[in-house]
Amino acid sequence: MRIIKAISAAVLLCAVATQAQAQSALQEILSAGVLKVGTTGDWNPMTMKNPADNSYTGYDIDVMTELGKDLGVKVEFVPTDWKTLVSGVTSGKYHLTGSASISAARAKAAGYSNSYFSLATVPLVLKKNGDQFKSWEDLNKADVTVAATLGTTQEKQVKMFFPDAKHQIVEAPARDFQEVLAGRAHAHITSNVEAGKLIVKYPQMMIVPVSAPKAPTPIAMLLPQADQVWINYVNTWIALKKERGLFDRLGKKWKLLN
């Protein structure tokens, strides 16, 4: 009898544990009244952190603020960096991330929402070196150093686009464009979205006049891979907000492609 009771108790505990594991992030968010969003704070104009008060501004911040408003919960922005962006989702540190490039590598561990914006990759150099670099081929040389930030899509791209060049990979909070400004790298690559902001902020930099950007890529939010309930909710929300013009309005507000 004791053995039967022990087995029954064990089965009950397993059932409770399984039910707890199966609980969607959506229920957790609604119960706690908090949506936790992982954001890097270093991608202008998507997410920018003000070190004075640790507040955030940007396109992603506005998107997530709207999502929190529709959920009826408070939004908590959780600091992260590119190399730990995926692990933060898989470990439950946050419920989803702001915008991230869709990649097969990330999709092995995390889920994605539907895409709501696309970008492409362009190279930047110092204006004083502009005569040396006028094409993608000009950067793929043994005496050229191209920088990228660890954990970003661009880290893989520099190795793919420039196999003959040297690769300068820096770790956050350092950024690849700083290597160019400091003269430690000849070039770096980034999204056309960020590139437009960088040349305004740092007029000594320029976008290399390549014939066309490389790697057009959709961006989306990263979410827990197995949580289909939460993924379905976010995708439904994205579809609704697309129809109502939210992403177009925010794109114009933050001048994403200027």
VMD Tcl script that draws the C-alpha trace (Angstrom):
set ca {
  {0.00 0.00 0.00}
  {2.81 2.39 0.90}
  {4.48 1.60 -2.43}
  {1.25 2.35 -4.31}
  {0.86 5.65 -2.45}
  {4.48 6.55 -3.15}
  {4.04 5.78 -6.86}
  {0.81 7.80 -6.97}
  {2.52 10.75 -5.28}
  {5.41 10.55 -7.73}
  {3.04 10.47 -10.71}
  {1.16 13.48 -9.31}
  {4.39 15.43 -8.82}
  {5.47 14.62 -12.38}
  {2.10 15.77 -13.69}
  {2.34 19.04 -11.76}
  {5.91 19.59 -12.96}
  {4.92 18.87 -16.57}
  {1.99 21.27 -16.32}
  {4.25 23.98 -14.88}
  {6.79 23.45 -17.66}
  {4.03 23.60 -20.27}
  {2.73 26.93 -18.98}
  {3.16 29.56 -21.64}
  {5.08 32.78 -21.10}
  {1.82 34.50 -22.00}
  {0.17 33.26 -18.81}
  {3.26 34.18 -16.78}
  {3.27 37.71 -18.22}
  {-0.43 38.25 -17.56}
  {-0.22 36.81 -14.04}
  {2.86 38.82 -13.02}
  {1.83 41.95 -14.92}
  {5.32 42.30 -16.40}
  {6.69 41.74 -19.92}
  {10.49 41.24 -19.84}
  {12.24 42.31 -23.03}
  {15.90 41.65 -23.79}
  {17.58 44.59 -25.53}
  {21.20 45.52 -26.24}
  {20.87 49.30 -26.15}
  {23.62 49.75 -28.75}
  {21.81 49.64 -32.11}
  {20.85 53.09 -33.33}
  {17.97 53.76 -34.07}
  {16.48 50.45 -32.88}
  {17.57 50.47 -29.22}
  {19.71 53.10 -27.50}
  {20.58 53.12 -23.81}
  {21.09 56.38 -21.93}
  {23.86 55.63 -19.40}
  {22.84 58.61 -17.27}
  {19.60 56.97 -16.14}
  {19.71 53.53 -17.84}
  {16.60 54.37 -19.87}
  {16.06 53.20 -23.45}
  {14.77 54.86 -26.60}
  {14.36 53.71 -30.17}
  {12.17 51.89 -32.65}
  {12.27 48.61 -30.70}
  {11.46 50.38 -27.47}
  {8.36 51.97 -29.02}
  {7.27 48.60 -30.47}
  {7.64 46.83 -27.12}
  {5.94 49.66 -25.25}
  {2.95 49.23 -27.57}
  {2.98 45.45 -27.05}
  {3.00 45.92 -23.27}
  {0.15 48.41 -23.53}
  {-1.99 45.95 -25.49}
  {-1.17 43.16 -23.02}
  {-2.10 45.49 -20.17}
  {1.24 44.97 -18.40}
  {4.38 46.86 -17.45}
  {7.41 46.50 -19.76}
  {10.78 45.75 -18.16}
  {13.79 46.17 -20.47}
  {16.48 43.67 -19.54}
  {20.08 44.57 -20.58}
  {21.77 41.98 -22.76}
  {24.43 41.84 -25.48}
  {24.65 40.18 -28.87}
  {26.60 37.12 -27.78}
  {24.04 36.26 -25.05}
  {20.90 37.42 -26.87}
  {19.70 33.89 -27.66}
  {20.71 32.32 -24.35}
  {18.73 35.00 -22.51}
  {15.58 33.77 -24.24}
  {16.30 30.06 -23.80}
  {17.14 30.49 -20.09}
  {14.00 32.51 -19.37}
  {15.87 35.71 -18.51}
  {13.38 37.58 -20.67}
  {10.20 36.64 -22.54}
  {11.34 37.90 -25.94}
  {13.86 40.21 -27.54}
  {13.67 43.34 -29.58}
  {14.59 43.19 -33.27}
  {17.12 40.55 -34.33}
  {18.22 39.36 -37.75}
  {16.67 36.05 -38.68}
  {19.37 33.41 -39.04}
  {19.41 29.63 -39.30}
  {21.98 29.44 -36.49}
  {19.78 31.31 -34.01}
  {16.72 29.33 -35.10}
  {18.39 26.13 -33.89}
  {17.93 27.28 -30.29}
  {15.20 29.93 -30.26}
  {11.93 30.67 -32.00}
  {11.17 33.72 -34.13}
  {8.10 35.85 -34.54}
  {6.93 36.78 -38.01}
  {9.09 39.47 -39.58}
  {7.98 43.13 -39.63}
  {11.01 44.82 -41.23}
  {13.97 44.00 -43.48}
  {17.51 45.31 -43.70}
  {20.70 44.69 -45.67}
  {24.43 44.93 -45.01}
  {26.76 47.71 -46.18}
  {30.43 48.52 -45.43}
  {31.73 51.75 -43.86}
  {35.20 53.31 -43.88}
  {36.79 56.61 -42.98}
  {36.25 59.31 -45.62}
  {40.00 59.88 -45.85}
  {40.34 56.29 -47.09}
  {37.42 56.52 -49.48}
  {39.58 56.45 -52.60}
  {40.91 53.02 -51.64}
  {37.52 51.38 -51.11}
  {34.80 51.63 -53.76}
  {33.52 48.06 -53.96}
  {33.09 44.88 -51.94}
  {36.13 43.44 -53.72}
  {38.35 46.30 -52.52}
  {37.80 45.13 -48.93}
  {38.60 41.46 -49.57}
  {42.38 41.81 -49.51}
  {45.08 40.44 -47.22}
  {46.23 43.92 -46.14}
  {42.71 45.06 -45.17}
  {41.20 44.62 -41.69}
  {37.42 44.45 -41.36}
  {35.80 44.70 -37.92}
  {32.64 43.10 -36.51}
  {31.02 42.77 -33.09}
  {31.03 39.35 -31.42}
  {27.69 37.54 -31.56}
  {26.16 39.67 -34.32}
  {25.12 38.53 -37.76}
  {27.97 40.65 -39.09}
  {30.54 38.52 -37.25}
  {29.71 35.63 -39.57}
  {29.32 37.89 -42.59}
  {32.83 39.38 -42.43}
  {34.28 35.87 -42.63}
  {31.99 34.97 -45.52}
  {32.26 38.22 -47.50}
  {35.98 38.83 -46.91}
  {37.81 35.48 -46.63}
  {41.11 37.04 -47.70}
  {40.98 40.00 -45.30}
  {41.92 40.15 -41.62}
  {39.00 40.03 -39.19}
  {38.89 42.20 -36.07}
  {36.17 40.79 -33.78}
  {35.40 42.94 -30.75}
  {33.25 42.12 -27.74}
  {30.44 44.31 -26.40}
  {30.29 46.92 -24.98}
  {32.97 47.73 -27.59}
  {31.59 48.18 -31.11}
  {33.04 47.46 -34.53}
  {32.70 51.01 -35.84}
  {34.88 52.23 -32.96}
  {37.70 50.12 -34.39}
  {37.41 52.05 -37.65}
  {37.30 55.42 -35.88}
  {40.40 54.48 -33.86}
  {42.29 53.31 -36.94}
  {42.55 49.70 -35.79}
  {40.43 48.52 -38.74}
  {39.94 49.80 -42.26}
  {36.24 49.00 -42.42}
  {33.28 47.45 -40.67}
  {29.93 46.21 -41.90}
  {26.51 46.91 -40.47}
  {22.89 47.21 -41.46}
  {21.84 50.00 -43.81}
  {19.61 51.12 -40.92}
  {22.51 51.77 -38.55}
  {24.87 52.97 -41.30}
  {22.71 55.99 -42.05}
  {22.80 57.03 -38.40}
  {26.54 56.48 -38.01}
  {27.57 58.77 -40.88}
  {25.45 61.55 -39.39}
  {26.94 61.09 -35.93}
  {30.48 60.59 -37.22}
  {30.88 62.73 -40.35}
  {34.44 61.42 -40.80}
  {32.88 58.09 -41.82}
  {31.23 57.12 -45.11}
  {29.31 54.24 -46.60}
  {31.36 52.54 -49.31}
  {29.55 53.15 -52.65}
  {29.08 49.46 -53.43}
  {26.86 48.49 -56.36}
  {24.33 46.92 -53.98}
  {24.02 45.96 -50.29}
  {24.57 42.31 -49.38}
  {22.51 39.78 -47.44}
  {19.00 41.28 -47.41}
  {17.61 39.93 -44.15}
  {14.24 40.04 -42.39}
  {14.23 40.97 -38.72}
  {11.92 39.65 -36.02}
  {11.66 39.02 -32.29}
  {13.30 36.01 -30.64}
  {11.03 33.92 -28.38}
  {11.19 30.56 -26.57}
  {11.23 27.93 -29.31}
  {8.70 25.51 -27.80}
  {6.19 28.12 -26.57}
  {3.74 28.08 -29.46}
  {1.04 29.82 -27.44}
  {3.27 32.85 -26.88}
  {4.57 32.79 -30.46}
  {1.00 32.68 -31.78}
  {-0.02 35.64 -29.64}
  {2.95 37.76 -30.77}
  {2.38 36.85 -34.44}
  {-1.30 37.76 -34.16}
  {-0.32 41.08 -32.59}
  {2.24 41.80 -35.34}
  {-0.31 41.06 -38.08}
  {-2.86 43.38 -36.44}
  {-0.35 46.19 -35.96}
  {0.87 45.86 -39.56}
  {-2.68 46.34 -40.80}
  {-3.10 49.37 -38.54}
  {0.16 50.97 -39.70}
  {2.20 50.86 -36.47}
  {5.42 49.65 -38.08}
  {5.16 52.14 -40.95}
  {4.58 55.01 -38.52}
  {7.53 54.03 -36.34}
  {9.73 53.49 -39.40}
  {9.07 57.08 -40.45}
  {9.51 58.38 -36.91}
  {12.95 56.78 -36.55}
  {13.94 57.31 -40.23}
  {15.02 53.69 -40.57}
  {16.17 53.88 -44.15}
  {17.51 57.44 -44.27}
}
mol new
graphics top color blue
foreach p $ca { graphics top sphere $p radius 0.5 }
foreach p [lrange $ca 0 end-1] q [lrange $ca 1 end] { graphics top cylinder $p $q radius 0.2 }
display resetview
